[in-house]
Amino acid sequence: MSILLSIETATPVCSCTLSRDGVIILNREDFRGQSHATLLGQYVHEIMTYVREHHLTLDAVAVSSGPGSYTGLRIGVSEAKGLSYGLDIPMIALPTSLIMASMMTARMGEDELLCPMIDARRMEVYATFFNRSLQTVRPTSADIVDGDSYTDLLEKHKVLFFGNGAEKCRGVLTHPNAMFLEEIHPLSSGMIPLAEKAFAEKKFVDSAYFEPFYLKEFIATVAKNKIIPDQN
C-alpha cells in the first residue's frame, strides 16, 4: 500500500491531493491564482490533520518540478522539501509538462502529438512535445511563438496544444493540424499515476539539494509608475 501527497503549484492553479494506491482520498484545488503561499499551507494542514485522525502514514511526497511560475515552483518545492525532511519520507519530482501530457493521453489520436504549453511572458511559452506513449518528441524549450512555429512537426502530425500558454497562441498558430484544448491545467490529482510509478521504481530526488526546473532565470521588474525618491 502506498499513501502519497501530491503538490502542484507551477501555474496560477494551486492543488494538493492525498491518495492511497492510486485512489484519491482528499483533494483541494483553487483556480483563482496569486494565493499559493497561503492556500498550499492550508491544504497541507487539512490533509495532514486527516492523515493523523485516520492513523495513516505518508509514504512519499510528490511535487510538480517545472517549468512554470518561478514563485509558484519555489512555494511548492519548499513545502515538499519540508514534508520530506520533517516526516523523513522520500520526495518525488515530476516535470510539469509530463503531468499535463499524461492527463491528455485519453483524448488524443494514434498519430497525434501532445504539446502542453505553459505561459512565460508576452508571446513566449514553455513548450514540450510528447507522443502517445509520453515519450519526448521535442524537449522543453522557451519559445517565442509566431505563425511559422513548429511547422516541421505540424506538417507531419496533428498536434493538441493546451495549457495557459496555448490560449494566447490560438490566433497565431493557424496551421490546419494545430488543435487547441481549453481550460487544461496541471493538477495534483493528475500527478497520481506518475507518482505511483515513480514510487514503485524508487525514483526519488535528494530533498536537500533538489531545485525546480525554472528553465529561465527569474527577472525582477519595477513598475513603470514606481517612483523611487531621491535619498540624497
ZABAKE-318613 format. One record per atom (N, C-alpha, C, O): residue in one letter; z, x, y. Coordinates in steps of 0.02 Angstrom, whole numbers, padded with zeros to 5 digits, always signed. Each point is the difference from the previous one (the first is absolute). Layout:
REM ZABAKE-318613
aZXY
...
END
This chain:
REM ZABAKE-318613
m+00000+00042-00060
m+00000-00042+00060
m+00000+00044+00062
m+00036+00050+00003
s-00077-00068+00046
s-00001+00037+00063
s+00012-00048+00058
s-00031-00053+00005
i+00077+00072+00039
i+00014-00038+00060
i-00018+00044+00059
i+00030+00053+00011
l-00079-00075+00028
l-00028+00041+00054
l+00006-00036+00067
l-00003-00061+00003
l+00011+00100+00049
l-00001-00025+00068
l-00060+00031+00035
l-00007+00061+00002
s-00038-00103+00024
s-00061+00024+00032
s+00002-00015+00075
s+00021-00054+00021
i-00044+00103+00019
i+00002-00005+00073
i-00069+00013+00028
i-00033+00049-00018
e+00010-00094+00064
e-00066+00009+00031
e+00007-00012+00075
e+00018-00054+00022
t-00032+00107+00018
t+00007-00005+00073
t-00057+00036+00036
t+00008+00018+00059
a-00064-00007-00092
a-00053+00042+00029
a-00041-00035+00054
a-00034+00033+00039
t+00038-00099-00035
t-00038-00039+00049
t+00049-00047+00036
t+00060+00006-00011
p-00084-00050+00055
p+00046-00046+00033
p+00040-00046-00046
p+00050-00030+00021
v-00070+00025-00084
v+00037-00041-00049
v+00056+00042-00030
v-00011+00057-00021
c+00070-00086+00019
c+00058+00033-00032
c+00020-00040-00061
c+00010-00061+00004
s-00005+00095-00062
s+00018-00037-00060
s+00041+00043-00048
s-00004+00061+00001
c+00043-00095-00042
c+00046+00033-00046
c+00009-00046-00061
c+00012-00059+00008
t-00018+00088-00068
t+00001-00041-00061
t+00043+00032-00054
t-00002+00060-00012
l+00042-00102-00020
l+00038+00020-00059
l-00035-00029-00061
l-00014-00060-00002
s+00001+00102-00047
s-00035-00025-00061
s+00034+00027-00062
s+00033+00052+00000
r-00042-00090-00055
r+00026+00021-00065
r-00056-00007-00051
r-00025-00054-00012
d+00006+00110-00019
d-00054+00001-00049
d-00063-00033+00027
d-00035-00036-00036
g+00019+00049+00099
g-00061-00025+00030
g+00004-00070+00028
g-00050-00025+00026
v+00107-00006-00031
v+00008-00069+00024
v+00043+00001+00063
v+00053+00032+00002
i-00075-00068+00049
i+00037-00002+00063
i+00066-00038-00007
i+00001-00056-00025
i+00053+00088+00046
i+00065-00033+00002
i+00014-00025+00071
i+00023-00057+00009
l-00036+00099+00040
l+00015-00017+00070
l-00054+00033+00043
l-00016+00058-00009
n-00011-00097+00056
n-00054+00025+00042
n+00011-00020+00073
n+00016-00058+00014
r-00024+00106+00031
r+00007-00013+00071
r-00061+00027+00037
r-00021+00057-00011
e-00007-00097+00057
e-00060+00020+00037
e+00004-00026+00072
e+00027-00054+00012
d-00053+00094+00034
d-00006-00021+00070
d-00067+00024+00026
d-00017+00059-00007
f-00022-00104+00038
f-00067+00015+00023
f-00005+00006+00076
f-00055+00007+00027
r+00111-00009+00007
r-00002+00000+00073
r-00008+00069+00030
r-00025+00006+00056
g+00046+00047-00091
g-00008+00067+00024
g+00052+00022+00050
g+00036-00041+00029
q-00031+00107-00020
q+00042+00031+00052
q+00075-00007-00011
q+00038+00014+00046
s-00016-00034-00105
s+00072-00007-00012
s+00021+00034-00064
s+00052-00018-00029
h-00089+00066+00006
h+00013+00031-00065
h+00070+00031-00005
h+00034-00007-00051
a-00013+00041+00104
a+00064+00035-00003
a+00057-00048-00013
a+00047+00016-00038
t-00050-00075+00068
t+00053-00050-00010
t-00010-00038-00065
t+00047-00007-00039
l-00108-00016+00028
l-00013-00043-00058
l+00010+00035-00066
l+00030-00028-00046
l-00054+00089+00040
l+00005+00034-00065
l+00073+00010-00019
l+00018-00009-00058
g+00023+00028+00106
g+00071+00007-00014
g+00031-00065-00025
g+00041+00000-00046
q-00061-00056+00077
q+00025-00065-00021
q-00023-00016-00071
q+00039-00023-00042
y-00103+00035+00029
y-00028-00016-00066
y+00034+00041-00055
y+00018-00026-00052
v-00010+00091+00065
v+00032+00043-00050
v+00072-00021-00011
v+00025+00000-00056
h+00009-00019+00110
h+00070-00023-00007
h+00003-00063-00044
h+00043-00006-00043
e-00089-00042+00055
e-00001-00061-00040
e-00013+00016-00073
e+00032-00028-00045
i-00080+00072+00033
i-00017+00016-00069
i+00056+00038-00035
i+00016-00014-00058
m+00015+00061+00092
m+00054+00038-00031
m+00061-00045-00012
m+00037+00011-00048
t-00026-00060+00092
t+00054-00048-00012
t-00014-00040-00064
t+00045-00011-00040
y-00107-00010+00032
y-00020-00036-00061
y+00010+00044-00061
y+00025-00023-00051
v-00046+00086+00056
v+00007+00047-00056
v+00073+00006-00021
v+00016-00003-00060
r+00028+00011+00108
r+00072+00007-00016
r+00028-00064-00029
r+00037+00002-00049
e-00054-00059+00080
e+00028-00064-00023
e-00022-00018-00071
e+00035-00035-00036
h-00094+00059+00017
h-00026-00016-00067
h+00008+00059-00048
h-00030+00000-00054
h+00069+00048+00074
h+00017+00058-00043
h-00063+00034-00028
h-00004+00017-00059
l-00043-00006+00105
l-00061+00035-00018
l+00004+00073+00022
l+00044+00018+00040
t-00089+00022-00066
t-00003+00071+00019
t-00073+00018+00016
t-00044-00008-00042
l+00033+00032+00102
l-00068+00021+00018
l-00019+00062-00039
l+00040+00046-00008
d-00102-00046-00017
d-00025+00058-00036
d-00041+00047+00043
d-00004+00059-00013
a-00027-00087+00066
a-00041+00042+00045
a-00016-00039+00063
a+00005-00062+00001
v-00024+00098+00051
v-00024-00031+00062
v-00071+00025+00011
v-00014+00059-00005
a-00031-00106+00022
a-00070+00017+00013
a-00015-00014+00074
a+00026-00048+00028
v-00067+00090+00002
v-00016-00008+00071
v-00074+00012+00011
v-00030+00043-00032
s+00002-00082+00077
s-00069+00010+00022
s-00003+00063+00042
s+00038+00006+00049
s-00083+00040-00066
s+00003+00068+00029
s-00053+00014+00053
s-00004+00056+00025
g-00037-00106-00007
g-00049+00010+00052
g-00070+00010-00028
g-00011+00004-00061
p-00038-00001+00108
p+00009+00004+00072
p+00018-00067+00031
p+00001-00052-00033
g+00015+00055+00097
g+00019-00061+00035
g+00036+00017+00064
g-00009+00053+00029
s+00050-00100-00007
s+00039+00009+00061
s+00049+00058-00008
s+00039+00002-00047
y-00041+00045+00093
y+00045+00058-00003
y+00073-00024-00001
y+00039+00022-00042
t-00022-00066+00088
t+00069-00024+00003
t+00019-00041-00061
t+00054+00009-00028
g-00099-00053+00007
g+00013-00041-00058
g+00011+00041-00063
g+00046-00013-00038
l-00088+00064+00028
l+00008+00043-00058
l+00066+00038+00001
l+00034+00006-00051
r-00016+00018+00110
r+00064+00037+00006
r+00058-00045-00019
r+00046+00021-00035
i-00047-00084+00058
i+00054-00046-00015
i+00005-00014-00075
i+00054+00004-00029
g-00111-00019-00001
g+00000-00016-00071
g+00020+00059-00044
g+00040-00008-00046
v-00067+00066+00060
v+00015+00059-00040
v+00072+00022+00010
v+00033+00021-00047
s-00008-00026+00108
s+00070+00017+00012
s+00048-00044-00039
s+00049+00023-00028
e-00065-00088+00026
e+00042-00047-00038
e-00003+00016-00075
e+00051+00000-00034
a-00112+00014+00010
a-00007+00016-00072
a+00037+00064-00017
a+00031+00005-00053
k-00036+00045+00097
k+00036+00063-00013
k+00075-00011-00002
k+00035+00027-00043
g-00010-00068+00089
g+00072-00015+00001
g+00023-00034-00064
g+00053+00017-00026
l-00092-00064+00002
l+00017-00034-00062
l-00003+00047-00060
l+00044+00000-00043
s-00096+00041+00041
s-00009+00047-00054
s+00059+00049-00004
s+00028+00013-00053
y-00010+00013+00111
y+00055+00049+00002
y+00068-00034-00012
y+00040+00024-00040
g-00029-00080+00074
g+00064-00033-00005
g+00015-00030-00068
g+00058+00000-00022
l-00110-00024-00012
l+00009-00031-00066
l-00017+00047-00057
l+00009-00017-00058
d-00033+00077+00076
d-00020+00049-00050
d-00052-00028-00048
d+00006+00004-00061
i-00059-00033+00091
i-00054-00028-00040
i-00066+00032+00023
i-00005+00024+00056
p-00045-00022-00100
p-00064+00032+00019
p-00038-00041+00052
p+00011-00060+00008
m-00055+00095+00027
m-00041-00031+00052
m-00073+00005-00018
m-00024+00052-00023
i-00012-00108+00032
i-00072-00005-00015
i-00037-00009+00066
i+00020-00042+00041
a-00073+00080-00031
a-00041-00007+00060
a-00069-00024-00019
a-00033+00029-00043
l+00010-00084+00074
l-00064-00030-00017
l-00044-00002+00062
l+00021-00026+00052
p-00083+00052-00056
p-00046-00002+00058
p-00012-00072+00023
p-00013-00044-00041
t+00018+00033+00105
t-00009-00067+00027
t-00069-00029-00017
t-00005-00059-00017
s-00047+00099+00022
s-00067-00023-00015
s-00006-00022-00074
s-00034-00049-00015
l+00066+00086-00029
l-00002-00017-00071
l+00036-00066-00013
l-00022-00041-00040
i+00078+00030+00075
i+00037-00063-00006
i-00046-00058+00019
i-00004-00050-00036
m-00030+00057+00093
m-00044-00053+00024
m-00057-00012-00048
m-00017-00058-00015
a-00013+00112-00011
a-00056-00008-00046
a+00022-00034-00065
a-00036-00042-00027
s+00095+00060+00002
s+00024-00029-00063
s+00011-00075+00007
s-00004-00036-00050
m+00019+00014+00110
m+00011-00072+00012
m-00065-00040-00001
m+00001-00061-00005
m-00059+00096+00011
m-00064-00034+00008
m-00047+00006-00060
m-00054-00029+00002
t+00073+00064-00054
t-00046+00011-00056
t-00023-00065-00033
t-00056-00004-00025
a+00098-00046+00025
a-00018-00064-00032
a-00053-00037+00040
a-00030-00048-00025
r+00018+00068+00087
r-00047-00036+00044
r-00066+00036+00008
r-00042-00021+00041
m+00031+00075-00079
m-00061+00039+00009
m-00046-00007-00059
m+00021-00015-00056
g-00087+00026+00068
g-00049-00001-00053
g-00003+00067-00037
g+00033+00048+00020
e-00072-00046-00072
e-00002+00059-00044
e-00021+00063+00036
e+00030+00053-00010
d-00082-00057+00051
d-00027+00060+00032
d+00019+00004+00074
d-00030+00040+00037
e+00077-00079-00015
e+00021+00001+00070
e+00052+00054+00011
e+00033+00023-00047
l-00026-00002+00109
l+00051+00048+00019
l+00051-00034+00045
l-00015-00049+00035
l+00075+00075-00036
l+00054-00023+00044
l+00011+00051+00055
l+00002+00060-00013
c+00005-00084+00074
c+00016+00045+00056
c+00057-00028+00041
c-00012-00037+00048
p+00074+00054-00065
p+00056-00018+00043
p-00004+00040+00064
p-00011+00060-00001
m+00019-00094+00057
m-00003+00032+00066
m+00065-00013+00037
m+00022-00057+00006
i+00007+00110+00019
i+00062-00006+00038
i-00015+00020+00073
i-00030+00052+00012
d+00051-00093+00033
d-00015+00011+00071
d+00032+00065+00024
d+00058+00014-00013
a-00098+00025+00050
a+00026+00061+00031
a+00003-00012+00075
a+00052-00020+00026
r-00106+00031+00010
r-00002-00016+00071
r-00073-00009+00020
r-00045+00030-00030
r+00034-00071+00081
r-00067-00016+00024
r-00044-00020-00060
r+00018-00046-00037
m-00075+00081+00027
m-00043-00018-00057
m+00011+00048-00058
m-00044+00009-00042
e+00104+00020+00039
e+00015+00046-00055
e+00043-00035-00053
e+00044-00039+00016
v-00060+00055-00079
v+00037-00030-00055
v+00013+00053-00053
v-00035+00051-00003
y+00086-00063-00038
y+00011+00040-00060
y-00033-00039-00057
y+00020-00055-00016
a-00072+00084-00013
a-00039-00035-00051
a-00004+00040-00064
a-00007+00062+00001
t+00012-00097-00058
t-00007+00030-00066
t-00044-00045-00042
t+00003-00061+00007
f-00044+00089-00050
f-00043-00039-00043
f+00020+00009-00073
f+00009+00056-00024
f-00001-00114-00011
f+00020+00000-00070
f-00051-00040-00041
f-00032-00046+00027
n+00026+00063-00091
n-00039-00043-00045
n+00048-00048-00035
n+00060-00002+00014
r-00087-00037-00060
r+00039-00052-00033
r+00059+00028-00040
r+00050-00033-00010
s-00058+00095-00013
s+00053+00033-00039
s+00051+00035+00044
s+00044+00035-00025
l-00049-00046+00090
l+00044+00032+00049
l-00007+00075+00002
l+00046+00036+00019
q-00105-00012-00039
q-00016+00071+00008
q-00027+00009+00071
q-00035-00043+00026
t+00052+00099+00005
t-00021+00013+00068
t-00073+00020+00002
t-00020+00051-00029
v-00020-00090+00064
v-00071+00016+00009
v-00009+00045+00061
v-00042+00045+00000
r+00081-00059+00052
r+00002+00044+00059
r+00072+00002+00025
r+00030-00052+00013
p-00003+00113-00005
p+00071+00006+00019
p+00014-00029+00069
p-00046-00013+00039
t+00109+00003-00025
t+00021-00027+00064
t-00021+00045+00057
t+00007+00061-00002
s-00034-00092+00054
s-00022+00036+00059
s+00013-00042+00062
s-00001-00061-00003
a+00012+00095+00059
a+00005-00034+00064
a-00070-00005+00029
a-00028+00050+00021
d+00000-00111-00020
d-00070-00010+00019
d-00006-00037+00066
d+00036-00049+00012
i-00082+00071+00030
i-00020-00038+00059
i-00061-00041-00022
i-00053+00028-00014
v+00061-00093+00013
v-00050-00044-00030
v-00053-00021+00050
v+00014-00020+00056
d-00078+00027-00078
d-00056-00027+00038
d-00048-00034-00048
d+00015-00006-00059
g-00072-00016+00084
g-00046-00038-00041
g-00030+00037-00058
g-00025-00030-00047
d+00028+00097+00048
d-00029+00040-00054
d+00053+00026-00049
d-00017+00035-00047
s+00079-00053+00057
s+00053+00025-00044
s-00009-00026-00072
s-00018-00058-00010
y+00030+00101-00038
y+00002-00016-00071
y-00068-00023-00028
y-00002-00031-00053
t-00052+00047+00088
t-00066-00022-00023
t-00016+00025-00070
t-00030-00036-00039
d+00050+00098+00024
d-00015+00028-00066
d+00031-00041-00056
d-00031-00009-00053
l+00091-00017+00064
l+00033-00042-00051
l-00026-00071+00001
l-00008-00031-00053
l-00005+00004+00113
l-00022-00069+00006
l-00071-00010-00027
l-00018-00056-00019
e-00022+00108+00018
e-00067-00006-00028
e+00001-00007-00076
e-00047-00026-00030
k+00102+00048-00001
k+00004-00001-00073
k+00048-00053-00027
k-00006-00020-00058
h+00053-00003+00099
h+00051-00046-00025
h+00017-00052+00053
h-00008+00011+00060
k+00030-00068-00084
k+00035-00046+00044
k+00071+00027+00009
k+00031+00025-00047
v-00007-00029+00108
v+00066+00027+00015
v+00044-00054+00031
v-00020-00033+00047
l+00080+00025-00075
l+00049-00046+00028
l+00045+00038+00048
l+00038+00044-00021
f-00043-00059+00085
f+00042+00030+00051
f+00058-00047+00016
f-00010-00060+00007
f+00070+00086-00003
f+00058-00042+00014
f+00055+00042+00030
f-00001+00061-00003
g+00050-00095+00031
g+00055+00034+00034
g-00006-00008+00075
g-00052-00023+00024
n+00105+00041+00013
n-00002-00012+00072
n-00051+00044+00036
n-00019-00015+00057
g-00004+00068-00089
g-00053+00040+00029
g-00068-00032-00008
g-00043+00007+00044
a+00033-00044-00098
a-00064-00032-00013
a-00014-00056+00049
a-00058-00016+00015
e+00111-00016+00009
e-00009-00057+00045
e-00037+00019+00064
e-00038-00040+00026
k+00049+00101-00002
k-00035+00020+00062
k-00069+00030-00014
k-00037+00016+00047
c+00021-00007-00111
c-00065+00029-00018
c-00051-00053-00021
c-00059+00016-00010
r+00081-00078+00004
r-00044-00052-00025
r-00064-00006+00041
r-00054-00009-00027
g+00060+00012+00093
g-00059-00007+00043
g-00042+00062+00005
g-00054-00001+00030
v+00078+00057-00058
v-00036+00064+00006
v-00037+00017-00065
v-00057+00022+00002
l+00090-00034-00059
l-00031+00014-00065
l-00040-00062-00020
l+00027-00047-00029
t-00091+00047+00043
t-00042-00059-00010
t-00047+00007-00060
t-00044-00043-00010
h+00051+00095-00029
h-00041+00009-00060
h+00010-00061-00046
h+00056-00024-00007
p-00110-00001-00025
p+00007-00059-00043
p+00048+00010-00059
p+00024-00050-00027
n-00011+00111+00007
n+00046+00012-00056
n+00072+00007+00023
n+00045+00010-00042
a-00033-00016+00107
a+00069+00004+00026
a+00031-00069+00001
a-00025-00045+00033
m+00079+00037-00071
m+00036-00064-00003
m+00072+00010+00023
m+00029+00053-00011
f-00001-00104+00042
f+00066+00007+00030
f+00047-00054-00026
f-00017-00058-00004
l+00078+00080-00013
l+00053-00045-00020
l+00053-00001+00055
l+00019+00053+00025
e+00004-00112-00007
e+00047-00006+00055
e+00073-00002-00024
e+00015-00020-00056
e+00028+00040+00102
e+00073-00006-00010
e+00024+00033-00065
e+00040-00030-00036
i-00063+00090+00023
i+00023+00039-00058
i+00044+00056+00026
i-00022+00041+00040
h+00085-00040-00063
h+00048+00049+00024
h+00031+00036-00060
h+00008-00030-00054
p+00010+00093+00061
p+00039+00033-00053
p+00069-00032-00003
p+00033-00007+00051
l-00011-00010-00111
l+00064-00034-00009
l+00040+00034-00055
l-00028+00026-00048
s+00093-00028+00055
s+00043+00030-00052
s-00009-00036-00067
s+00006+00032-00052
s-00018-00097+00054
s-00011-00036-00063
s-00063+00025-00036
s-00004-00002-00061
g-00045+00026+00100
g-00061+00027-00030
g+00009+00070-00028
g-00044+00026-00035
m+00100+00005+00050
m+00014+00067-00025
m+00026+00000-00071
m-00002+00052-00034
i+00025-00108+00010
i+00038-00002-00063
i-00038+00029-00060
i+00027+00042-00035
p-00090-00062+00021
p-00035+00029-00058
p-00007+00076+00005
p+00009+00035-00050
l-00026-00010+00110
l-00007+00072+00009
l+00068+00035-00007
l+00004+00054-00030
a+00048-00084+00056
a+00066+00030-00005
a+00025+00001-00072
a+00030+00049-00022
e-00043-00102-00015
e+00018-00003-00071
e-00034+00055-00039
e+00030+00034-00042
k-00095-00024+00056
k-00039+00051-00035
k+00027+00070+00017
k+00008+00042-00044
a+00005-00030+00109
a+00026+00065+00020
a+00069+00012-00031
a+00015+00057-00020
f+00027-00109+00017
f+00066+00008-00030
f-00005+00017-00074
f+00035+00045-00024
a-00079-00079-00012
a-00008+00012-00071
a-00025+00071-00013
a+00018+00032-00050
e-00061-00007+00096
e-00028+00068-00008
e+00042+00053+00034
e-00018+00059+00001
k+00075-00080+00028
k+00046+00045+00034
k-00035+00040+00056
k+00011+00060+00008
k-00053-00095+00030
k-00034+00032+00056
k+00042-00012+00063
k-00011-00047+00038
f+00059+00091-00028
f+00046-00005+00055
f-00014+00055+00052
f-00032+00050-00015
v+00058-00060+00076
v-00005+00051+00051
v+00070+00025+00017
v+00049-00034-00014
d-00046+00093+00043
d+00063+00029+00021
d+00021-00033+00065
d-00030+00012+00052
s+00080-00053-00055
s+00020-00039+00059
s+00026+00044+00056
s+00000-00021+00058
a+00021+00081-00073
a+00025+00044+00052
a-00056+00028+00044
a+00010+00013+00059
y-00068-00003-00089
y-00054+00034+00036
y-00062-00043+00011
y-00047+00022+00034
f+00046-00081-00061
f-00060-00042+00006
f-00013-00021+00072
f+00046-00017+00037
e-00110+00019-00017
e-00021-00024+00065
e-00057-00050-00009
e-00041+00009-00045
p+00037-00061+00086
p-00054-00048-00005
p-00068+00032+00014
p-00004+00054+00029
f-00049-00087-00050
f-00068+00022+00013
f-00021-00030+00067
f-00029-00054+00003
y+00043+00091+00051
y-00015-00025+00066
y-00075+00004+00015
y-00026-00041+00038
l-00008+00090-00067
l-00071+00014+00009
l-00015+00031+00069
l-00036+00049+00005
k+00065-00078+00048
k-00007+00028+00067
k+00069+00011+00030
k+00048-00035-00016
e-00045+00083+00060
e+00063+00013+00035
e+00016-00058+00047
e-00044-00030+00030
f+00109+00016-00023
f+00022-00051+00048
f-00012+00025+00071
f+00017+00056+00016
i-00046-00099+00025
i-00013+00017+00070
i+00038-00049+00044
i-00016-00060+00001
a+00064+00085+00037
a+00037-00043+00045
a-00038-00006+00066
a-00027+00049+00025
t+00024-00110+00002
t-00036-00011+00062
t+00046-00032+00051
t+00050-00031-00018
v-00066+00040+00081
v+00037-00030+00055
v-00044-00053+00032
v-00057+00013+00016
a+00085-00073-00008
a-00039-00054+00030
a-00025+00021+00069
a+00033+00036+00036
k-00094-00060-00019
k-00031+00020+00063
k+00041-00022+00061
k-00002+00032+00052
n+00039-00087-00060
n+00039-00024+00056
n+00071+00027+00001
n+00042-00022+00039
k-00029+00071-00083
k+00066+00031-00003
k+00003+00055+00052
k-00036+00049-00004
i+00079-00056+00053
i+00005+00048+00054
i+00065+00039-00008
i+00055-00029-00001
i-00061+00095-00005
i+00058+00042-00007
i+00018+00027+00069
i-00039+00037+00029
p+00097-00054-00003
p+00019+00022+00068
p+00007+00075+00004
p+00018+00034-00048
d-00033-00009+00107
d+00008+00072+00014
d+00073+00017-00002
d+00041-00029+00036
q-00023+00079-00078
q+00070+00019-00008
q+00021+00053+00051
q+00059+00018+00004
n-00107+00007+00036
n+00016+00053+00048
n+00031-00028+00063
n+00017+00038+00046
END
